[in-house]
Amino acid sequence: MAPQALPQAREGTSWQQALLGCRNQAVFRKAISSCGGRWQAAVQVLADVMELRTTPTVYCFSASITALHRGWRWQAAIATLSEMRAYNVSWNQVTLSAGLSACKTENWQLALSLFSQMVSGRISPNAISFSAAISACESSGNWQMVLGLLSQMSIDQVPTDVVSCGAAISACGKGSDWKTALLLLSQVLVQRLQTDLISFNAAISACEKSGKWQTALLLLWQMPVIRLSADVISCNATISTCEKRGEWQLALYLLWSMPEARLVANTISYSAAISACEKGGSWQVAVRLLSCMLGARIPTSVIGFNAAISACEKRGIWQMALHLLSQMPAEEVSADVISCNAVISACEKGGGWHQALLCLSQMPVVRISPNVISSNAAISACEKNQEWPVAVLLLSRMLLARLPADVISFNAAIGACQKRGKWEMAVLLLSRMCGARVVPDMTSFAAAICACEESGNWQAASVLILTVAAGRDQSSALHSVWRNSVYIEKERAVFRSPPDPSEEQCFEKRNRARARGIPGHTVVALSYRGRRDELSRKGRLCWFGRWRYARAARED
């Protein structure tokens, strides 16, 4: 049977009947190749050949693997490669190249393994093999190996093509190596290869990941020079580059220029532009863009809403942030923890602490678990409005829910207590920080000291100052302050009587003399430790002297 008769035979009879009359391997290969991308027919032909008890040649297997690659059946292609071993048919360059191409994107580890076997089996890789291996590295983001493969292509004198260069540029883009991506793109232009849109988009994406918005713009504007028309991917990548650098004016210009290039902006385009406005602090434009999306019936995403809400959050526009959050269900967009956190932070900055607490309480209702950011923002909102009981309650709930409270959580609660003069609770929270494995910072101590000072409790403030100045063990020192708080509170009754002017003047002179020769915190230590009995007897002088101690410590 002649090879030309195979298509006609396939039309009228089965492949089995068509092949029974001949055992010519060239006919078998022609039969498989004629299937084209119809991988089912190619597999059936190969199976029929095996039923004839005729060992298929490497060319028949290669044609079958190529058909499977075109049909996106990489598992069957690898199985066919394994079947070749069962028939003692050796792999060749075409077979392995087809297998590499079949699994380069779906299973890059297997593709690189095949390439390694190809090299170890002394089979010279061709351009297809190298391109498939480079594409596999591009899928894994291993751009260093891509450069090694390109170098090996040059050593083996295998000509690079636009496919290998495009895959290499994409790999460099995923690795944020924008310089190498531009170098490879320039080589494509110098070698006068057929530059495609994929290569340029990959180079722009590399610049986008590295924040090189000027270079990305230059590449976009150079595309018409080499007769390439930018697509939506090109514009979106460039807008995203401007978004990362906060260049919201350029992002808007690119967005509004898309209709002139006959390009339709999509969800990614608008979301990137809204994010650019958010980072640039232009909340009005961000909200306007979101309204344009809704008006044009462009599918919205949680990214766009979150960016617009975050833009309002940075300015403390909590009313608009709440309005946008309420619009999300109507647009069939599910809010996430980022959405709620941004709204709570907006309420905190704008003074809407009631709304912040309401949003925090509604998060579990919509199956969103509050995190540290949510709780910290709500506690800070209570601190700014001096609602110390609610702030302490929120902090307690954080600890009960085993949320990792941090120094911001405690500082906000201590600050709320300080503003209301609740020094006992401030010192208690300060002592609990060590138990929660949170290291107090200067803000923590300053808030607690101010709370003690404003309440007239100079003794507790002095111990706290000593703890900071001497670098003592904070846990034991703070526990000691709280343990003696009842005793200190009783002594305060003595301090409230008005001072005697003569004793006041004498005590001030002695205090100044010590402050000139000794560091301020040492003066406090000596006064507190060495003359504790004297200060107890002359409690009236402490009412005046506590201000001098604090001033001497600050001046030191």
GUZA-815420 format. One record per residue (C-alpha): residue in three letters; x negated, y negated, z negated. Coordinates in pm, 1 decimal, always signed. Each point is the difference from the previous one (the first is absolute). Last residue first. Example, Ala and Ser with C-alpha at 12.3 -4.5 7.8 and 13.67 -1.06 7.14 Angstrom:
<rs>
R   residuo         xx         yy         zz
R       SER    -1367.0     +106.0     -714.0
R       ALA     +137.0     +344.0      -66.0
</rs>
This chain:
<rs>
R   residuo         xx         yy         zz
R       ASP    -2067.7    -6396.6    -8204.8
R       GLU     +250.8     -279.1      +54.5
R       ARG     +286.6     +251.8       -7.3
R       ALA     -111.6     +153.2     -330.5
R       ALA      -43.2     -341.2     -160.3
R       ARG     +346.8     -108.4     +117.8
R       ALA     +165.6     +316.4     -133.9
R       TYR     -167.7      -38.9     -334.2
R       ARG      +90.6     -367.7      -23.5
R       TRP     +366.3      +72.7      +71.5
R       ARG       +4.9     +262.6     -273.7
R       GLY     -146.3     -250.8     -244.7
R       PHE     +308.8     -216.8      -53.1
R       TRP     +239.1     +272.0     -115.2
R       CYS     -301.2     +179.0     -146.8
R       LEU      -51.1     -284.4     -250.0
R       ARG     +325.7      +83.2     -177.6
R       GLY     -118.0     +353.4      -56.0
R       LYS     -264.6     -115.1     -238.9
R       ARG       +1.2     +305.2     -222.7
R       SER      +26.8     +236.8     +298.0
R       LEU     -262.2     -195.1     +185.2
R       GLU     -235.4      +39.4     -292.2
R       ASP      +63.4     +372.5      -16.4
R       ARG      -66.7      +42.6     +374.3
R       ARG     -320.4     -199.3      -11.0
R       GLY     -246.8     +247.0     +150.5
R       ARG     +237.0     +180.5     +240.1
R       TYR     +231.4     -260.7     +156.1
R       SER     -219.0     -306.9      -32.7
R       LEU     -309.5     +191.9      +97.7
R       ALA     +174.0     +158.5     +301.1
R       VAL     +152.0     -328.1     +115.0
R       VAL     -333.8     -173.9      -25.0
R       THR     -153.3     +291.5     +191.1
R       HIS     +260.5      -46.6     +277.5
R       GLY     -103.8     -362.7      +31.6
R       PRO     -371.2      +57.4      +29.3
R       ILE     -206.4     -133.2     -295.6
R       GLY     -187.5     -322.5      -40.8
R       ARG     +249.4     -262.9     +105.1
R       ALA     +307.6     +204.1      -97.8
R       ARG     -124.6      +41.9     -352.8
R       ALA      -32.0     -373.0      -53.0
R       ARG     +342.0      -56.4     +159.0
R       ASN     +165.0     +244.2     -243.1
R       ARG     -156.3     -160.7     -303.0
R       LYS     +116.5     -344.6     +111.3
R       GLU     +355.7     +127.0      +68.4
R       PHE      +22.5     +163.9     -343.2
R       CYS      -88.8     -324.5     -173.7
R       GLN     +253.4     -201.1     +198.4
R       GLU     +282.3     +245.1      -69.7
R       GLU      -86.9      +21.3     -366.3
R       SER      +35.0     -377.8      -23.2
R       PRO     +322.3       -9.2     +206.3
R       ASP     +175.4     +282.2     -196.1
R       PRO     +171.8     +233.4     +248.0
R       PRO     +379.5      +41.8      +41.9
R       SER     +141.7     +338.7     -110.3
R       ARG      +54.6     +252.8     +285.3
R       PHE     -315.6     +199.2      -71.1
R       VAL     +136.4     +163.6     -313.8
R       ALA     +295.2     +152.9     +184.2
R       ARG     -241.9     +131.1     +262.4
R       GLU     -151.5     +235.3     -257.3
R       LYS     +304.6     +226.1      +16.4
R       GLU      -24.5      +28.1     +379.3
R       ILE     -364.6      +96.9      -26.7
R       TYR      +81.7     +286.2     -235.6
R       VAL     +270.3     +124.8     +235.9
R       SER     -233.9      -29.1     +298.6
R       ASN     -272.6     +206.2     -167.4
R       ARG      +72.9     +315.7     +197.2
R       TRP      +43.5     -199.2     +322.5
R       VAL     -340.9     -160.2      -26.7
R       SER     -160.5     +330.5      -98.8
R       HIS     +150.2     +171.7     +303.1
R       LEU     -147.3     -272.5     +216.7
R       ALA     -344.3      +53.5     -148.9
R       SER      +18.9     +380.5      +24.1
R       SER      +95.7       -2.5     +369.6
R       GLN     -225.1     -287.6     +100.3
R       ASP     -324.1     +148.7     -121.4
R       ARG     -199.4     -315.3      -55.5
R       GLY     -132.7     -227.0     +275.8
R       ALA     -101.1     -268.2     -250.4
R       ALA     +168.0     -287.5     +184.5
R       VAL     +319.8     +181.0     +104.8
R       THR      +64.5     +167.4     -334.9
R       LEU     -100.6     -314.8     -185.8
R       ILE     +259.1     -201.7     +192.8
R       LEU     +264.8     +259.7      -86.3
R       VAL      -99.4      -13.3     -365.5
R       SER      +25.4     -378.8       +2.5
R       ALA     +344.6       +6.2     +164.3
R       ALA     +124.5     +237.6     -269.3
R       GLN     -125.7     -239.4     -266.1
R       TRP     +133.2     -314.5     +171.4
R       ASN     +361.2     +109.3      -16.4
R       GLY     +163.2     -338.8      +57.3
R       SER     +258.1     +139.1     +244.1
R       GLU     -154.2     -192.0     +290.3
R       GLU     -340.4     +139.2      -91.9
R       CYS     +117.2     +360.4      -23.9
R       ALA     +172.9      -18.4     +338.4
R       CYS     -300.5     -180.6     +147.3
R       ILE     -227.2     +278.7     -125.8
R       ALA     +227.6     +265.1     +154.5
R       ALA       +7.6     -179.6     +336.0
R       ALA     -377.0      -55.8       -2.5
R       PHE      -68.7     +362.7      -93.9
R       SER     +199.1     +138.4     +291.9
R       THR     -134.2     -260.8     +242.4
R       MET     -355.3      +84.9     -103.9
R       ASP      +52.1     +363.2      +97.8
R       PRO     +153.1     +290.2     -188.2
R       VAL     -106.2     +348.6     +117.1
R       VAL     +299.3     +223.3      +71.5
R       ARG      -17.0     +358.3     -119.7
R       ALA     +357.7      -13.5     -133.0
R       GLY     -131.3      +28.4     -355.1
R       CYS     -242.3     -283.0      +75.4
R       MET     +287.4     -219.2     +113.6
R       ARG     +202.4      +72.1     -312.5
R       SER     -211.9     -238.6     -209.6
R       LEU      +74.5     -288.6     +235.7
R       LEU     +368.4      +90.1       -4.9
R       LEU       -4.6      -17.2     -381.6
R       VAL     -189.6     -329.6       +7.0
R       ALA     +262.8     -153.4     +229.4
R       MET     +283.8     +152.7     -203.3
R       GLU     -131.6     -159.3     -319.6
R       TRP      -76.7     -328.7     +178.4
R       LYS     +355.3      -59.9     +114.4
R       GLY      -54.0     -370.2      +70.7
R       ARG     +257.1       -6.6     +281.6
R       LYS     -255.9      -76.9     +269.3
R       GLN     -238.1     +252.5     -154.3
R       CYS     +256.5     +280.3      +15.2
R       ALA      +50.6      -54.2     +373.8
R       GLY     -376.7      -15.3      +48.9
R       ILE      -40.5     +330.8     -183.3
R       ALA     +254.6     +157.1     +237.5
R       ALA     -173.6     -144.2     +306.7
R       ASN     -342.4     +102.3     -130.3
R       PHE     +119.5     +354.3      -69.1
R       SER     +129.7      +59.6     +351.9
R       ILE     -295.5     -174.2     +166.8
R       VAL     -245.2     +211.7     -202.1
R       ASP     +150.7     +314.1     +145.7
R       ALA     +301.1     +219.0      -70.9
R       PRO      -37.1     +337.6     +168.7
R       LEU     +367.9     +101.3      +12.7
R       ARG      +65.3     +274.9     -247.5
R       ALA     +374.1      -72.8       -6.9
R       LEU      -30.8      -64.1     -375.1
R       LEU     -294.5     -235.3      +61.4
R       MET     +188.9     -195.6     +263.3
R       ARG     +308.6       -8.0     -218.9
R       SER     -203.8     -155.9     -279.8
R       LEU     -130.5     -266.6     +238.3
R       LEU     +354.4      -78.2     +109.0
R       LEU     +111.0      -31.2     -363.8
R       VAL     -292.6     -229.6      -82.9
R       ALA      +93.5     -228.1     +291.2
R       VAL     +368.0       +9.5      -98.4
R       PRO      -82.4     -104.7     -356.2
R       TRP     -242.3     -271.8     +126.0
R       GLU     +239.0     -191.9     +222.2
R       GLN     -223.9     -306.1      +28.2
R       ASN     +124.6      -80.1     +354.0
R       LYS     -346.3      +39.6     +150.0
R       GLU      -54.8     +313.5     -207.4
R       CYS     +328.0     +155.3     +113.6
R       ALA     -100.6      -42.1     +365.1
R       SER     -342.9     +143.1      -82.8
R       ILE     +167.9     +306.7     -149.9
R       ALA     +207.7      +42.9     +318.6
R       ALA     -306.7      -34.4     +223.3
R       ASN     -194.7     +247.2     -212.4
R       SER     +285.1     +250.7      +11.8
R       SER      +28.4       -3.7     +378.1
R       ILE     -376.7       +6.5      +53.0
R       VAL      -41.7     +293.8     -238.2
R       ASN     +253.9     +207.8     +188.6
R       PRO     +377.4      +10.9      +14.9
R       SER     +144.4     +319.9     +148.5
R       ILE     +241.7      -60.5     +284.7
R       ARG     +306.1     +223.0       +1.2
R       VAL     +253.2     -274.6      +79.3
R       VAL     +122.0       +1.8     -361.7
R       PRO     -360.5      +32.0     -124.3
R       MET      -79.3     -342.2     +155.0
R       GLN     +307.8     -176.2     -136.7
R       SER     -154.6      -77.1     -340.6
R       LEU     -302.7     -166.9     +158.5
R       CYS     +221.8     -212.0     +225.0
R       LEU     +207.6     -112.9     -297.5
R       LEU     -311.9      -76.3     -204.0
R       ALA     -138.7     -217.5     +278.8
R       GLN     +338.3     -167.8      +47.5
R       HIS       +9.1      -98.3     -368.0
R       TRP     -361.7     -120.6      +22.7
R       GLY      +71.8     -244.9     +279.4
R       GLY     -290.7     -236.3      -65.5
R       GLY     -115.0      -29.5     +360.0
R       LYS     -326.6     +189.2      -47.5
R       GLU     +166.9     +283.3     -189.6
R       CYS     +295.5      +11.2     +238.3
R       ALA     -238.7      +28.9     +294.9
R       SER     -194.2     +271.6     -183.5
R       ILE     +322.8     +193.5      -55.1
R       VAL      +88.8      -35.8     +369.5
R       ALA     -346.2     +112.3     +113.0
R       ASN       +9.2     +300.0     -232.7
R       CYS     +342.7      +98.4     +130.7
R       SER     -111.4       -2.1     +363.4
R       ILE     -326.5     +180.0      -76.0
R       VAL     +187.4     +269.9     -193.2
R       ASP     +206.3      +80.1     +305.8
R       ALA     +311.8     -145.0     +158.1
R       SER     +183.1     +217.3     +249.0
R       VAL      +83.0     -166.0     +330.3
R       GLU     +344.7      +64.6     +143.2
R       GLU      +38.2     -365.8     +100.3
R       ALA     +285.3      -46.3     -248.5
R       PRO     -211.4     +174.5     -266.5
R       MET     -286.1     -251.4      +51.6
R       GLN     +203.5     -318.6      -33.1
R       SER       +1.5       +2.2     -383.1
R       LEU     -380.3       +0.2       -3.4
R       LEU       -2.3     -297.1     +235.9
R       HIS     +234.6     -193.2     -228.9
R       LEU     -208.3      +85.7     -307.4
R       ALA     -312.8     -134.6     +169.7
R       MET     +190.8     -309.5     +108.9
R       GLN     +101.5      -75.3     -359.8
R       TRP     -347.8      +87.9     -132.1
R       ILE     -183.9     -268.4     +195.3
R       GLY     -311.1      +25.2     -220.8
R       ARG     -229.8     -109.1     +280.8
R       LYS     -195.9     +325.8      +16.6
R       GLU     +322.0     +194.5      -50.4
R       CYS     +166.7     -157.9     +302.4
R       ALA     -279.7     +129.9     +224.5
R       SER      +21.6     +334.4     -180.5
R       ILE     +370.0      +19.9      +87.0
R       ALA      -77.8      -67.2     +366.8
R       ALA     -277.0     +262.2       +4.2
R       ASN     +218.3     +252.6     -180.4
R       PHE     +281.5      -51.5     +249.1
R       GLY     -232.2      +48.9     +296.5
R       ILE     -163.6     +309.1     -148.6
R       VAL     +336.9     +150.1      -98.4
R       SER      +85.3      +13.9     +365.4
R       THR     +231.5     -186.3     +233.4
R       PRO     +130.4     +133.3     +327.5
R       ILE      +27.2     -296.6     +239.1
R       ARG     +357.1     -117.1       +8.7
R       ALA     -102.8     -338.4     +142.9
R       GLY     +171.7     -175.6     -291.7
R       LEU     -157.8     +231.8     -257.5
R       MET     -344.2      -52.2     +145.2
R       CYS      +55.9     -374.8      +24.2
R       SER     +103.5       -4.5     -367.8
R       LEU     -324.3     +176.5      -89.8
R       LEU     -190.0     -260.1     +197.3
R       ARG     +177.7     -280.4     -186.4
R       VAL      -79.5     +159.3     -336.5
R       ALA     -368.7      +13.2      +89.9
R       VAL      +10.5     -356.0     +133.1
R       GLN     +142.6     -127.7     -330.1
R       TRP     -249.4     +204.7     -205.1
R       SER     -308.5     -158.9     +152.2
R       GLY     -269.5     +109.4     -246.8
R       GLY     -247.7     +114.5     +264.4
R       LYS       +6.7     +354.9     -129.8
R       GLU     +378.4       +5.7      +29.8
R       CYS       -9.5     -166.5     +340.1
R       ALA     -237.2     +270.8     +125.4
R       SER     +224.9     +267.5     -149.9
R       ILE     +293.1     -146.9     +192.7
R       ALA     -205.9      +10.9     +320.8
R       ALA      -97.2     +363.4      -61.6
R       SER     +361.9      +95.2      -69.7
R       TYR     +117.9     -181.6     +312.5
R       SER     -238.9     +181.0     +232.9
R       ILE      +42.2     +337.6     -170.8
R       THR     +378.0      -18.3      +30.4
R       ASN      -15.2      -71.7     +370.9
R       ALA      -84.9     -295.1     +221.2
R       VAL     +106.5      +47.9     +360.1
R       LEU     -271.9      -69.1     +253.8
R       ARG      +59.3     -187.1     +322.9
R       ALA     -326.8     -191.7      -41.4
R       GLU     +200.4     -317.1      -68.8
R       PRO     +212.8     +201.9     -244.7
R       MET     -317.6      +80.0     -202.5
R       SER     -107.0     -361.1      -46.8
R       TRP     +229.7      -55.2     -302.9
R       LEU     -175.5     +280.4     -188.9
R       LEU     -347.2     -112.4     +104.4
R       TYR      +68.3     -355.0     -116.5
R       LEU     +149.6     +126.1     -325.2
R       ALA     -311.0     +205.2      -75.3
R       LEU     -216.4     -298.7      +86.9
R       GLN     +188.5     -215.2     -253.0
R       TRP      -10.9     +280.3     -260.8
R       GLU     -376.6      +26.9      -11.2
R       GLY       +4.1     +177.6     -338.1
R       ARG     -308.4     +206.6      +82.0
R       LYS     +179.9     +334.2       -6.2
R       GLU     +292.1     -149.0     +190.5
R       CYS     -221.8     -127.7     +279.8
R       THR     -124.2     +354.5      +58.7
R       SER     +355.8     +131.6      -21.0
R       ILE     +100.7     -245.8     +272.2
R       THR     -286.0     +131.3     +214.5
R       ALA     +104.0     +362.3      -54.2
R       ASN     +362.4      -84.2      +77.7
R       CYS      -96.9     -183.8     +317.4
R       SER     -206.2     +288.5     +136.7
R       ILE     +260.6     +258.9     -100.0
R       VAL     +274.9     -201.5     +169.8
R       ASP     -188.2       +8.5     +328.0
R       ALA     -276.6     -210.7     +146.4
R       SER      -33.7       +2.7     +375.6
R       LEU     -342.5      +89.7     +133.5
R       ARG     -139.6     -174.1     +304.0
R       ILE     -355.5      -40.5     -129.0
R       VAL      +62.4     -369.0      -74.0
R       PRO     +351.7      +79.2     -126.2
R       MET     -155.5     +197.8     -289.9
R       GLN     -235.4     -276.2     -109.9
R       TRP     +266.0     -178.9     -209.2
R       LEU      +65.6     +309.2     -209.1
R       LEU     -371.4      +65.9      -45.6
R       LEU      -59.0     -358.4     -115.0
R       LEU     +292.0      +19.5     -242.2
R       ALA     -142.1     +317.0     -153.5
R       THR     -341.6     -163.5      -29.4
R       GLN     +146.3     -299.1     -187.1
R       TRP     +209.8     +228.1     -225.5
R       LYS     -292.6     +201.6     -128.0
R       GLY     +183.0     +145.5     -303.4
R       SER     -187.5     +330.7      +11.0
R       LYS     +312.0     +211.1      +59.5
R       GLU     +118.5     -247.1     +263.7
R       CYS     -336.5       -4.9     +176.4
R       ALA      +16.5     +377.8      +38.7
R       SER     +362.2      -32.5     +114.0
R       ILE     -110.8     -246.3     +268.7
R       ALA     -262.5     +250.2     +117.5
R       ALA     +259.3     +279.3       +9.4
R       ASN     +240.1     -221.5     +193.5
R       PHE     -274.0      -74.3     +252.3
R       SER      -81.5     +367.9      +43.3
R       ILE     +366.4      +99.3      +30.2
R       LEU      +65.4     -263.9     +264.5
R       ASP     -237.0     +162.1     +241.9
R       THR     -336.2      -99.9     +138.1
R       GLN      -81.4     +189.8     +316.7
R       LEU     -373.4      +23.4      -37.0
R       ARG     -207.7     -287.7     +122.8
R       GLN     -306.7     +119.6     -189.7
R       VAL      -26.1     -349.5     -150.5
R       LEU     +368.6       -5.2      -97.1
R       VAL      -15.1     +340.6     -166.8
R       GLN     -322.9      -99.3     -171.8
R       SER     +172.4     -313.5     -134.0
R       LEU     +273.8     +215.5     -147.1
R       LEU     -259.3     +219.5     -169.5
R       LEU     -168.3     -303.7     -154.4
R       LEU     +336.1     -140.2     -110.0
R       ALA      +84.5     +325.2     -179.3
R       THR     -347.9      +10.7     -153.1
R       LYS      +53.6     -347.2     -147.1
R       TRP     +353.1      +78.8     -118.2
R       ASP     -104.6     +285.4     -222.8
R       SER     +325.2       +9.6     -198.0
R       GLY      -19.3     +383.3       -4.9
R       LYS     +336.2      +29.0     +170.4
R       GLY     -120.4     -247.4     +261.3
R       CYS     -323.6     +190.2      +48.9
R       ALA     +205.0     +310.5      +75.8
R       SER     +217.3     -196.2     +243.5
R       ILE     -310.5     -130.7     +178.0
R       ALA     -135.5     +354.5      +28.2
R       ALA     +331.5     +127.2     +138.2
R       GLY       +1.0     -277.1     +259.4
R       CYS     -361.6      +70.1      +91.8
R       SER      +69.8     +370.2      +45.5
R       VAL     +309.7      -65.6     +209.7
R       VAL     -156.9     -282.0     +205.3
R       ASP     -277.9     +226.6     +113.5
R       THR     -350.6      +70.1     -118.5
R       PRO     -231.0     +181.2     +237.9
R       VAL     -172.3     +308.1     -144.2
R       GLN     -373.6      -56.3      +16.9
R       ASP      -60.1     +248.5     -284.0
R       ILE     -177.2     -274.7     -197.4
R       SER     +271.8     -256.5      +79.0
R       MET     +272.3     +242.1     -100.8
R       GLN     -192.6      +73.2     -319.9
R       SER       +4.2     -369.9      -88.6
R       LEU     +374.2       -9.9      +55.5
R       LEU      +36.8     +305.6     -222.3
R       GLY     -205.0     -162.9     -276.6
R       LEU     +205.3     -318.5      +22.8
R       VAL     +316.0     +204.9      -38.2
R       MET     -150.5     +178.5     -299.5
R       GLN      -31.4     -337.0     -174.0
R       TRP     +359.7      -84.0      +96.8
R       ASN     +144.7     +281.2     -207.8
R       GLY     +358.2     -129.7      -13.3
R       SER     +138.9     +353.5      +14.6
R       SER     +206.7      -63.6     +312.9
R       GLU     -292.0     -190.3     +154.8
R       CYS     -227.6     +294.7      -71.2
R       ALA     +241.0     +222.3     +193.1
R       SER      +10.5     -255.8     +282.4
R       ILE     -381.1       +7.2      +11.1
R       ALA       +8.9     +380.1      +23.6
R       ALA     +255.8      -17.3     +283.7
R       SER     -205.5     -261.3     +185.1
R       PHE     -316.2     +207.4      -41.7
R       SER     +169.3     +311.1     +133.7
R       ILE     +156.5     -184.9     +294.6
R       ALA     -332.4     -165.2      +87.4
R       ASN     -175.3     +335.8       +5.2
R       PRO     -140.0     +207.3     -283.1
R       SER     -286.2     +234.9      +93.4
R       ILE      +67.8     +349.9     -126.1
R       ARG     -294.3     +117.3     -206.0
R       GLY     +222.1     +197.1     -237.9
R       SER     -105.1     -231.4     -284.8
R       VAL     +123.7     -300.7     +198.1
R       MET     +337.2     +154.8      +81.1
R       GLN      +36.5     +137.3     -349.8
R       SER      -46.1     -353.7     -133.6
R       PHE     +256.5     -131.7     +246.0
R       LEU     +242.6     +270.0     -111.4
R       SER      -53.0      -98.2     -364.2
R       LEU      +55.9     -365.7      +89.0
R       ALA     +333.7      +92.9     +155.8
R       LEU      +94.2     +215.2     -299.8
R       GLN      -59.2     -290.0     -238.4
R       TRP     +189.7     -236.4     +232.7
R       ASN     +319.5     +203.5      -19.5
R       GLU     +290.9     -180.8     +165.9
R       THR     -197.2     -267.6     +185.5
R       LYS     -286.1     +196.3     +155.9
R       CYS     +193.5     +329.8       +8.8
R       ALA      +75.3      +42.8     +371.7
R       SER     -297.2     -201.8     +125.1
R       LEU     -242.0     +224.8     -184.2
R       GLY     +166.5     +311.0     +139.0
R       ALA      -19.7     -138.3     +354.6
R       SER     -365.8      -90.5      -49.9
R       LEU      -63.8     +345.0     -144.2
R       THR     +143.1     +172.4     +305.9
R       VAL     -162.2     -232.1     +254.0
R       GLN     -348.5      +31.5     -149.8
R       ASN      +10.3     +375.9      -30.2
R       TRP     +128.9     +252.8     -247.9
R       SER      -88.8     +360.9      +47.0
R       VAL     +261.2     +262.6      +82.6
R       ASN      -34.0     +308.8     -217.3
R       TYR     +376.8      +65.1      +26.1
R       ALA      +47.7      -48.8     -376.6
R       ARG     -229.0     -304.0      +14.4
R       MET     +229.6     -157.6     +259.1
R       GLU     +289.4      +48.2     -239.0
R       SER     -160.9     -245.4     -241.6
R       LEU       +3.5     -269.3     +267.4
R       THR     +363.5      +85.7      +73.9
R       ALA      +83.6      -46.9     -367.7
R       ILE     -169.5     -341.3       +9.2
R       ALA     +218.0     -100.4     +296.7
R       ALA     +311.7     +137.6     -170.9
R       GLN      -70.5     -218.1     -304.2
R       TRP      -70.3     -302.2     +224.5
R       ARG     +334.7       +7.9     +173.0
R       TRP      +24.7     -361.4     +124.1
R       GLY     +131.6     +112.2     +341.1
R       ARG     -302.6     -140.4     +181.4
R       HIS     -225.5     +190.7     -239.6
R       LEU     +197.2     +319.0      +60.5
R       ALA      -47.7      -40.1     +374.8
R       THR     -374.4      -51.9      -51.9
R       ILE      -14.9     +311.6     -218.4
R       SER     +168.1     +204.5     +277.6
R       ALA     -234.3     -131.9     +269.6
R       SER     -301.3      +75.7     -218.2
R       PHE     +124.4     +352.9      -71.1
R       CYS      +42.5      +69.5     +370.1
R       TYR     -343.7     -146.5      +72.1
R       VAL     -161.7     +210.9     -271.2
R       THR     +120.7     +307.4     +183.9
R       PRO     +307.5     +197.6      -87.1
R       THR      -58.7     +368.4      -77.6
R       THR     +241.6     +205.8     +205.8
R       ARG     +218.7     +246.5     -179.5
R       LEU     +296.2     -125.7     +204.9
R       GLU     +152.9     -101.6     -333.4
R       MET     -288.3     -248.5      -45.2
R       VAL      +95.9     -173.9     +324.4
R       ASP     +359.4      -20.0     -117.5
R       ALA     -111.5     -166.5     -325.3
R       LEU     -202.7     -257.2     +193.7
R       VAL     +300.4      -72.5     +222.2
R       GLN     +226.1      -38.8     -303.6
R       VAL     -242.2     -240.5     -168.8
R       ALA      -11.7     -214.1     +313.8
R       ALA     +380.5       +4.7      +31.3
R       GLN      +42.1     -117.8     -360.1
R       TRP     -270.0     -265.3      +49.5
R       ARG     +190.4     -180.9     +270.1
R       GLY     -257.6     -277.6      +38.0
R       GLY     -129.4     +130.2     +330.4
R       CYS     +138.0     +346.1      +72.3
R       SER     -205.8      +12.9     +320.2
R       SER     -312.8      +44.8     -208.9
R       ILE     +126.4     +332.5     -136.2
R       ALA      +79.6     +141.0     +344.0
R       LYS     -322.5     -132.3     +148.3
R       ARG     -197.8     +171.4     -275.6
R       PHE     +179.4     +328.7      +65.9
R       VAL      -52.5      -32.3     +374.6
R       ALA     -369.7      -63.7      -52.6
R       GLN      -10.3     +305.6     -226.0
R       ASN     +127.9     +219.8     +285.0
R       ARG     +196.2     +298.7     -129.3
R       CYS     +276.5      -11.3     +256.1
R       GLY     +343.3     +145.5      +67.5
R       LEU     +109.4       +7.2     -359.2
R       LEU      -52.2     -374.2      -36.3
R       ALA     +320.8     -121.6     +159.3
R       GLN     +207.3     +269.7     -166.6
R       GLN     -126.3      -96.2     -344.9
R       TRP      +40.3     -369.7      +71.0
R       SER     +371.1      +61.3      +63.1
R       THR     +165.7      -33.0     +335.9
R       GLY     +145.4     -272.9     +219.4
R       GLU     -156.8     -331.0     -103.0
R       ARG     -321.4     +150.4     -138.6
R       ALA      -64.1     +173.8     +327.8
R       GLN      +33.9     -329.6     +182.4
R       PRO     -247.9     -164.8     -236.6
R       LEU     -237.1     +295.6      +38.4
R       ALA       +1.0      +13.1     +378.9
R       GLN     -279.4     -253.4      +40.2
R       PRO     -230.2     +221.6     -206.1
R       ALA      +30.4     +272.9     +261.9
R       MET     +138.4     +335.9      -97.8
</rs>
